[in-house]
Amino acid sequence: MHLIRRWHETRTEDSRQKGSLSAWIRSHSGAVKALSLYALQHNLMVIAYTIVRLYFLTIRIESVNEEAVVRHLKNGGKAIAALWHQRIIAAIGYAKRFGHYRPSVMISKSRDGDLIANVFSRMNFRPVRGSSSRNGKQALAAMVDDLMDHPFAVHVLDGPKGPRGVVKPGLIVMAKQSGAPIMPVYVSISRAWVLHSWDRCLVPKPFSKIVIRWDRPTAIPKEMDEQVFEEIRLGVEKQMLENQRHDDGRFGWKDLI
């Protein structure tokens, strides 16, 4: 009881000094990572995942244009769902709907990546380990190969380390080489904590509302020079930033990304 009381007092004081839960998490990031590693090492992820699923039961999720995506996949089409790193946590409660397609998803080779990979595996996603900074070329090639035999992949545009709001070339390369169109996904939240991470990650608050909106597919040509490649990359980036900011504005958010 003394330890619990002491923990509560410390948390209360820190929260008062820092002013928000996100600041408290940031100031105790080492402890949070240590707990995550402990959970992985002691097979506690089942419990953690169950808690996350129960948490998302308090949140209302609405999807827009999902029927068009499902129809596209059922008709034999392929797709690369693209979203911002900032919205990963908010998308967890929704992603399970597409688990029966067993989508591939690139996740970094890091301790945090181990945790995320474990969560996505439990939703029937297939993690491909690597990132733009570590084993990027091998992971990208694996994603392209995977799309030859599977219809669906998920790609985080600006992960794992940013900069925030910048579409990295890997998305365009993946779409170009696989022939799968890019399907932008916009995740907006009525109420959320904004963490002090590089991406200003959003954590939905209990009883908030999340809107997932699918944009029209964007096909990428097989043949193009460097100039056209960069024009396409910038075009996708502009499109996704403008649409995400527009959707955020409906909930009163400004300058999240």
C-alpha positions as CSV (number, residue, x, y, z in Angstrom):
1,M,0.0,0.0,0.0
2,H,2.9,2.3,0.8
3,L,4.3,1.8,-2.7
4,I,1.0,2.4,-4.4
5,R,0.5,5.5,-2.3
6,R,4.0,6.8,-3.2
7,W,3.4,6.1,-6.9
8,H,0.2,8.0,-6.8
9,E,1.8,10.9,-5.0
10,T,4.6,11.0,-7.5
11,R,2.2,10.9,-10.4
12,T,0.0,13.6,-9.0
13,E,2.9,15.9,-8.3
14,D,4.5,15.3,-11.8
15,S,1.2,15.9,-13.5
16,R,0.7,19.1,-11.6
17,Q,4.2,20.2,-12.5
18,K,4.1,19.2,-16.2
19,G,0.4,20.0,-16.7
20,S,-0.7,17.0,-18.8
21,L,-0.7,13.2,-19.0
22,S,1.4,13.4,-22.2
23,A,4.1,15.3,-20.3
24,W,4.1,12.7,-17.5
25,I,4.5,9.9,-20.0
26,R,7.4,11.7,-21.7
27,S,9.2,12.3,-18.4
28,H,8.8,8.6,-17.5
29,S,9.5,7.3,-21.0
30,G,12.3,5.1,-19.7
31,A,10.0,3.4,-17.2
32,V,7.3,3.0,-19.9
33,K,9.8,1.3,-22.3
34,A,11.1,-0.9,-19.4
35,L,7.5,-2.1,-18.7
36,S,7.0,-2.8,-22.4
37,L,10.1,-4.9,-22.6
38,Y,9.1,-6.7,-19.4
39,A,5.7,-7.5,-21.0
40,L,7.3,-8.9,-24.1
41,Q,9.8,-11.0,-22.1
42,H,7.2,-12.5,-19.8
43,N,4.4,-13.1,-22.4
44,L,2.1,-10.5,-20.9
45,M,1.1,-9.0,-24.3
46,V,-2.1,-11.0,-24.3
47,I,-3.2,-9.2,-21.2
48,A,-2.0,-5.8,-22.6
49,Y,-3.7,-6.4,-25.9
50,T,-7.0,-7.3,-24.1
51,I,-6.8,-4.1,-22.1
52,V,-6.2,-2.1,-25.3
53,R,-9.3,-3.7,-27.0
54,L,-11.4,-3.1,-23.9
55,Y,-10.2,0.5,-23.9
56,F,-11.3,1.0,-27.5
57,L,-14.8,-0.3,-26.7
58,T,-15.3,3.1,-25.0
59,I,-14.5,4.9,-28.3
60,R,-16.9,5.3,-31.1
61,I,-15.4,4.6,-34.6
62,E,-17.0,5.8,-37.8
63,S,-15.7,4.9,-41.2
64,V,-16.2,6.8,-44.5
65,N,-15.8,5.1,-48.0
66,E,-14.9,1.8,-46.4
67,E,-17.4,0.0,-48.7
68,A,-15.4,1.1,-51.8
69,V,-12.2,-0.3,-50.4
70,V,-13.8,-3.6,-49.6
71,R,-15.4,-3.8,-53.0
72,H,-12.1,-3.1,-54.6
73,L,-10.3,-5.9,-52.7
74,K,-13.2,-8.4,-53.2
75,N,-13.0,-7.8,-57.0
76,G,-9.4,-8.9,-56.9
77,G,-7.7,-5.5,-56.7
78,K,-4.7,-4.7,-54.6
79,A,-4.1,-1.7,-52.3
80,I,-1.5,0.0,-50.1
81,A,-3.2,1.8,-47.3
82,A,-1.1,4.9,-46.3
83,L,-1.4,6.8,-43.1
84,W,0.6,9.1,-40.9
85,H,2.7,7.8,-38.1
86,Q,1.0,10.2,-35.7
87,R,-2.3,8.3,-36.1
88,I,-1.1,4.7,-35.5
89,I,-2.5,4.3,-32.0
90,A,-5.9,5.8,-33.0
91,A,-6.2,3.3,-35.9
92,I,-5.6,0.2,-33.7
93,G,-9.3,-0.2,-32.8
94,Y,-10.3,0.0,-36.5
95,A,-7.6,-2.1,-38.1
96,K,-8.9,-5.4,-36.9
97,R,-11.7,-5.1,-39.5
98,F,-9.2,-5.9,-42.2
99,G,-7.4,-8.7,-40.4
100,H,-8.9,-11.4,-42.6
101,Y,-6.9,-10.0,-45.5
102,R,-3.8,-10.6,-43.5
103,P,-2.1,-7.3,-44.6
104,S,1.6,-6.9,-44.4
105,V,3.0,-3.8,-42.6
106,M,6.5,-2.5,-42.3
107,I,7.6,-2.1,-38.6
108,S,11.0,-0.9,-37.5
109,K,13.7,-3.2,-35.9
110,S,13.7,-1.7,-32.4
111,R,12.3,-2.4,-29.0
112,D,9.3,-0.2,-29.7
113,G,8.9,-2.0,-33.0
114,D,8.9,-5.3,-31.1
115,L,5.9,-4.1,-29.1
116,I,4.0,-2.7,-32.1
117,A,4.7,-5.9,-34.2
118,N,3.3,-8.0,-31.4
119,V,0.1,-5.9,-31.3
120,F,-0.4,-6.0,-35.0
121,S,0.3,-9.8,-35.2
122,R,-2.6,-10.3,-32.8
123,M,-4.8,-8.4,-35.2
124,N,-3.8,-10.9,-38.0
125,F,-1.4,-8.5,-39.7
126,R,1.9,-9.7,-40.9
127,P,4.8,-7.5,-39.8
128,V,7.8,-7.1,-42.1
129,R,10.7,-5.8,-40.0
130,G,12.8,-2.9,-41.2
131,S,12.6,0.8,-41.8
132,S,14.1,3.7,-43.8
133,S,17.0,3.8,-41.3
134,R,17.5,0.1,-40.7
135,N,17.3,-2.7,-43.2
136,G,15.1,-0.4,-45.3
137,K,15.9,-1.8,-48.8
138,Q,15.4,-5.4,-47.7
139,A,12.1,-4.6,-45.9
140,L,10.9,-2.6,-48.9
141,A,11.7,-5.4,-51.3
142,A,9.9,-7.9,-49.0
143,M,6.8,-5.7,-49.0
144,V,6.9,-5.5,-52.8
145,D,7.3,-9.3,-53.1
146,D,4.5,-9.8,-50.6
147,L,2.1,-7.7,-52.7
148,M,2.7,-10.1,-55.6
149,D,0.9,-12.9,-53.6
150,H,-1.3,-10.9,-51.2
151,P,-3.8,-8.1,-52.0
152,F,-3.3,-5.7,-49.1
153,A,-0.5,-3.8,-47.4
154,V,-0.3,-1.0,-44.9
155,H,2.4,1.7,-45.0
156,V,3.2,4.4,-42.5
157,L,4.3,7.4,-44.6
158,D,6.7,9.3,-42.4
159,G,7.9,6.6,-39.9
160,P,9.7,5.6,-37.9
161,K,11.6,8.8,-37.1
162,G,10.1,11.4,-39.3
163,P,10.3,14.2,-40.2
164,R,6.6,14.5,-39.4
165,G,4.3,15.1,-42.3
166,V,6.8,14.2,-45.0
167,V,6.0,11.3,-47.4
168,K,9.2,9.3,-47.8
169,P,10.1,7.8,-51.2
170,G,9.5,4.2,-50.0
171,L,5.7,4.5,-50.5
172,I,6.1,5.6,-54.2
173,V,8.7,2.9,-54.8
174,M,6.5,0.2,-53.3
175,A,3.5,1.3,-55.4
176,K,5.6,1.6,-58.6
177,Q,7.2,-1.8,-58.3
178,S,4.1,-3.7,-57.1
179,G,1.5,-2.1,-59.3
180,A,-0.7,-1.7,-56.2
181,P,-2.5,1.8,-56.0
182,I,-2.0,4.0,-52.9
183,M,-5.1,4.4,-50.8
184,P,-4.7,7.4,-48.4
185,V,-6.3,6.9,-45.0
186,Y,-7.2,9.9,-42.8
187,V,-7.7,9.3,-39.1
188,S,-9.3,12.2,-37.1
189,I,-10.2,12.2,-33.4
190,S,-12.6,14.3,-31.4
191,R,-10.6,14.3,-28.2
192,A,-7.0,13.1,-27.7
193,W,-3.8,13.5,-25.7
194,V,-1.0,14.8,-27.8
195,L,2.3,13.2,-26.8
196,H,5.6,15.0,-26.8
197,S,7.2,12.5,-29.3
198,W,8.7,13.5,-32.7
199,D,5.4,12.8,-34.4
200,R,3.2,14.3,-31.7
201,C,1.4,11.0,-31.5
202,L,-2.3,11.1,-30.7
203,V,-3.8,8.9,-28.0
204,P,-7.7,8.9,-28.1
205,K,-9.4,9.8,-24.8
206,P,-12.1,7.5,-23.4
207,F,-15.5,8.1,-25.0
208,S,-14.1,10.1,-27.9
209,K,-15.0,9.6,-31.5
210,I,-12.6,8.5,-34.3
211,V,-13.4,9.0,-38.0
212,I,-11.5,6.9,-40.5
213,R,-11.8,8.2,-44.1
214,W,-10.6,6.4,-47.1
215,D,-9.5,8.5,-50.1
216,R,-9.7,7.5,-53.8
217,P,-6.9,5.2,-55.0
218,T,-3.8,6.7,-56.7
219,A,-2.1,4.6,-59.3
220,I,1.6,5.1,-59.8
221,P,3.1,4.7,-63.3
222,K,5.7,1.9,-63.8
223,E,8.0,4.2,-65.9
224,M,9.1,7.7,-64.8
225,D,12.2,9.7,-64.4
226,E,13.5,11.3,-61.1
227,Q,11.7,14.6,-61.8
228,V,8.3,12.9,-62.3
229,F,8.9,10.6,-59.3
230,E,9.5,13.7,-57.0
231,E,6.4,15.4,-58.5
232,I,4.3,12.4,-57.6
233,R,5.8,12.1,-54.1
234,L,5.1,15.8,-53.4
235,G,1.6,15.5,-54.9
236,V,0.7,12.6,-52.6
237,E,2.2,14.5,-49.6
238,K,0.2,17.7,-50.4
239,Q,-3.0,15.7,-50.9
240,M,-2.6,13.8,-47.6
241,L,-1.6,16.8,-45.5
242,E,-4.5,19.0,-46.9
243,N,-7.1,16.2,-46.4
244,Q,-5.9,15.3,-42.9
245,R,-5.9,18.9,-41.8
246,H,-9.3,19.4,-43.3
247,D,-10.7,16.4,-41.3
248,D,-8.9,17.5,-38.1
249,G,-10.5,20.9,-38.5
250,R,-14.0,19.4,-38.2
251,F,-13.1,18.5,-34.6
252,G,-11.5,21.9,-34.0
253,W,-7.9,20.8,-34.2
254,K,-5.2,23.1,-35.7
255,D,-1.6,22.4,-36.6
256,L,-1.5,18.8,-35.5
257,I,0.5,17.8,-38.6
